[in-house]
Structures are given as structure tokens and as C-alpha cells.
Amino acid sequence: MIEWDPRLYKWEQIAKIVAERIKDGTYPPLTLISEVKLQEEFDVARVTVRKAMEALREQGFITTKPGKGSIVSPTDGS
């Protein structure tokens, strides 16, 4: 069970956790990230996960295609 930091929005914390997973290779490049699975894992509303994904997209960690979902952006080396 996750310990939420009351000083930050949940979406910010989820974005940080997912970014760390991308950096440490838990989610390698081109991995599909399921919003539904994140929603279930963190027990939050879909809108919260979408806000986190939007932040990750803005930071360049993921790419989202309508109807396809969100994938981890390829690194420069791949």
C-alpha cells in the first residue's frame, strides 16, 4: 500500500513513481503503460491517472497515440 504525501497531489506522486520505473528499466522503451492497471494499482480515479500521464508526456517520458495507448518513449540509444 502506498503512503501518499499530503503535500503533493496524487497525480504528481504517480507521475514520479512511473518516471522512476522508466529510469530504472522497470518499464523499458516501447513498453505499453496501462492507465487501467495504474488506476487499480494506486486505487485512484481514472482522471488522476490521466493527469499523471499528461505530466509524463510533457516531460518526454511517454508518447500517447489515440486508440493505441501510452508507450515509454524510446531512448536516444534505441
Backbone as numpy.savetxt, mean C-alpha at the origin, in Angstrom:
# Nx Ny Nz CAx CAy CAz Cx Cy Cz
-2.13 -8.18 15.82 -2.97 -6.99 15.82 -2.09 -5.75 15.82
-2.42 -4.83 14.98 -1.60 -3.62 14.86 -1.93 -2.62 15.97
-0.88 -1.97 16.45 -1.05 -0.90 17.43 -1.07 0.42 16.66
-2.24 1.05 16.56 -2.35 2.30 15.82 -1.77 3.45 16.61
-1.05 4.32 15.94 -0.51 5.54 16.54 -1.61 6.59 16.47
-2.11 7.05 17.62 -3.22 8.01 17.60 -2.85 9.37 17.00
-1.56 9.63 16.81 -1.14 10.92 16.26 -1.22 10.96 14.74
-1.36 9.80 14.11 -1.38 9.72 12.65 -2.68 9.10 12.17
-3.09 9.47 10.95 -4.24 8.83 10.34 -3.90 7.37 10.06
-4.90 6.51 10.10 -4.66 5.09 9.81 -4.12 4.92 8.40
-4.64 5.70 7.43 -4.16 5.55 6.05 -2.67 5.87 5.95
-2.20 6.84 6.75 -0.76 7.18 6.73 0.07 6.00 7.24
-0.43 5.37 8.29 0.29 4.24 8.88 0.29 3.03 7.94
-0.84 2.79 7.27 -0.90 1.69 6.32 0.06 1.95 5.15
0.06 3.18 4.65 0.97 3.54 3.55 2.42 3.31 3.97
2.75 3.67 5.20 4.12 3.49 5.69 4.49 2.01 5.78
3.56 1.20 6.27 3.81 -0.24 6.40 4.00 -0.87 5.02
3.12 -0.52 4.07 3.23 -1.09 2.72 4.52 -0.62 2.05
4.88 0.65 2.24 6.14 1.16 1.68 7.33 0.39 2.24
7.31 0.09 3.53 8.39 -0.69 4.13 8.44 -2.10 3.53
7.28 -2.69 3.29 7.24 -4.03 2.68 7.80 -3.99 1.26
7.54 -2.91 0.55 8.09 -2.78 -0.81 9.61 -2.64 -0.72
10.08 -1.80 0.20 11.53 -1.58 0.34 12.27 -2.84 0.77
11.67 -3.62 1.68 12.38 -4.80 2.19 12.18 -6.05 1.31
11.42 -5.89 0.21 11.27 -7.00 -0.72 10.11 -7.94 -0.42
9.33 -7.65 0.62 8.15 -8.47 0.91 7.20 -8.41 -0.28
7.08 -7.21 -0.86 6.32 -7.02 -2.09 7.32 -6.65 -3.18
7.82 -7.64 -3.94 8.79 -7.32 -5.00 8.16 -6.55 -6.16
8.98 -5.97 -7.04 8.45 -5.25 -8.20 7.46 -6.11 -8.99
6.43 -5.45 -9.48 5.36 -6.04 -10.30 4.39 -6.92 -9.50
4.49 -6.92 -8.16 3.53 -7.65 -7.33 2.21 -6.89 -7.30
1.12 -7.62 -7.47 -0.21 -7.03 -7.37 -0.55 -6.87 -5.89
-0.96 -5.68 -5.49 -1.34 -5.43 -4.10 -2.86 -5.33 -4.04
-3.46 -6.22 -3.27 -4.92 -6.29 -3.17 -5.45 -5.33 -2.11
-6.30 -4.41 -2.54 -6.93 -3.49 -1.59 -7.81 -4.27 -0.61
-8.49 -5.29 -1.10 -9.37 -6.09 -0.25 -8.56 -6.79 0.85
-7.41 -7.36 0.48 -6.58 -8.04 1.48 -6.04 -7.07 2.52
-5.64 -5.87 2.07 -5.17 -4.86 3.02 -6.29 -4.43 3.95
-7.48 -4.28 3.38 -8.65 -3.89 4.16 -8.90 -4.93 5.26
-8.82 -6.21 4.89 -9.04 -7.28 5.87 -7.90 -7.35 6.88
-6.67 -7.23 6.41 -5.51 -7.31 7.30 -5.53 -6.24 8.38
-5.84 -5.00 7.97 -5.79 -3.89 8.91 -7.15 -3.57 9.54
-8.19 -4.29 9.11 -9.54 -4.11 9.63 -9.99 -2.65 9.55
-9.89 -2.11 8.34 -10.28 -0.72 8.10 -11.25 -0.67 6.92
-11.86 0.49 6.72 -12.77 0.68 5.60 -11.99 0.77 4.29
-12.65 0.44 3.20 -12.03 0.47 1.88 -11.48 1.86 1.55
-12.21 2.89 1.94 -11.77 4.26 1.66 -10.42 4.56 2.33
-10.18 3.97 3.49 -8.91 4.16 4.20 -7.77 3.52 3.40
-7.99 2.32 2.89 -6.98 1.64 2.07 -6.73 2.43 0.78
-7.79 2.93 0.18 -7.64 3.69 -1.07 -6.82 4.95 -0.85
-7.01 5.60 0.28 -6.24 6.81 0.61 -4.75 6.43 0.77
-4.48 5.30 1.41 -3.10 4.83 1.56 -2.49 4.52 0.20
-3.26 3.88 -0.67 -2.76 3.54 -2.00 -2.49 4.82 -2.81
-3.34 5.82 -2.64 -3.13 7.10 -3.33 -1.80 7.72 -2.90
-1.51 7.66 -1.60 -0.25 8.21 -1.09 0.94 7.44 -1.66
0.83 6.12 -1.73 1.91 5.29 -2.29 2.12 5.58 -3.77
1.01 5.82 -4.47 1.08 6.16 -5.89 1.82 7.49 -6.08
1.48 8.48 -5.25 2.12 9.79 -5.33 3.62 9.71 -5.04
4.00 8.76 -4.19 5.42 8.59 -3.83 6.16 7.71 -4.84
5.43 7.15 -5.81 6.07 6.34 -6.84 6.28 4.89 -6.49
5.71 4.44 -5.37 5.89 3.04 -4.96 5.04 2.09 -5.78
3.86 2.55 -6.20 2.95 1.68 -6.94 2.41 2.40 -8.18
1.89 1.59 -9.09 1.21 2.09 -10.28 -0.16 1.42 -10.30
-1.18 2.19 -10.58 -2.54 1.64 -10.60 -3.15 1.81 -11.98
-3.76 0.73 -12.47 -4.46 0.78 -13.75 -5.91 0.39 -13.50
-6.86 1.22 -13.96 -8.27 0.89 -13.77 -8.61 -0.50 -14.31
-9.30 -1.28 -13.50 -9.67 -2.62 -13.90 -8.59 -3.66 -13.72
-7.36 -3.20 -13.44 -6.23 -4.13 -13.27 -5.76 -4.18 -11.83
-5.83 -3.05 -11.12 -5.38 -3.01 -9.74 -4.05 -2.27 -9.62
-3.45 -2.40 -8.44 -2.20 -1.70 -8.15 -1.04 -2.68 -8.09
0.05 -2.33 -8.77 1.24 -3.16 -8.74 2.41 -2.34 -8.21
3.37 -3.06 -7.62 4.59 -2.42 -7.15 5.35 -1.95 -8.38
5.75 -0.68 -8.35 6.50 -0.12 -9.48 7.83 -0.84 -9.66
8.22 -1.09 -10.92 9.52 -1.73 -11.14 10.64 -0.80 -10.66
11.68 -1.39 -10.12 12.83 -0.58 -9.70 13.66 -0.25 -10.94
14.58 0.67 -10.81 15.41 1.05 -11.94 16.21 -0.13 -12.49
16.52 -1.08 -11.60 17.34 -2.21 -12.02 16.58 -3.31 -12.72
15.22 -3.27 -12.71 14.49 -4.38 -13.32 13.87 -4.02 -14.63
